[in-house]
Each structure stands twice: as C-alpha cells, then as structure tokens.
Amino acid sequence: MVSTPQQKKSTGRNGFKSGEFIVYPAHGVGQIVAIEDQEVAGHKLELFVIDFQKDKMRLKVPVAKAASIGMRKLSETDYVER
C-alpha cells in the first residue's frame, strides 16, 4: 500500500536541501524540488524528489540512500575555475 506523500519545507537532509542542484550518477544534473515522507509497504520513507529537465523525468530517492548511490552536490564555480 502506498500513501499520499507529505511535502516538507525546504529544510536540509544529509547536506541537501530543496531547490538545490545535484548530480545523480545515472542521470546527470537534477534539481531537488521537494523532500517528502511517503509510506511504502508499511515503511515510512523520507524521499528527495528530483527533477531532471533534460530527460523530462522526476525521480524519488530515499534520503538514507543518497550517499551510497553517489548523489552529490554540484561543484562550486570557484572550485571549477581553479
């Protein structure tokens, strides 16, 4: 059974926050548009909702799995220019 997701405010989770651009290894650059709670098969999950404009795709990633799948922040402009 899947419940209706509850959107949270833009507070950060694991160093990520809503509105931030990230890199997802399999899909490239996306933007976190929300952080929400959803119940799936009786388990409550906290999920990042990520939009990928290039592919016109939306992906939901468990907050607890973000680091292990390689999701990371974009590099800062200052760092890239070095």
Buried (B, 14 or more C-beta within 10 A) or exposed (E): EEEEBEEBEEEEBBEBBBEBEBBBEEEEEBBBBBBBBBBEEEEEBBBBBBBBEEEEEEBBBBBEEBEEEEBBEEEEEEEEEE
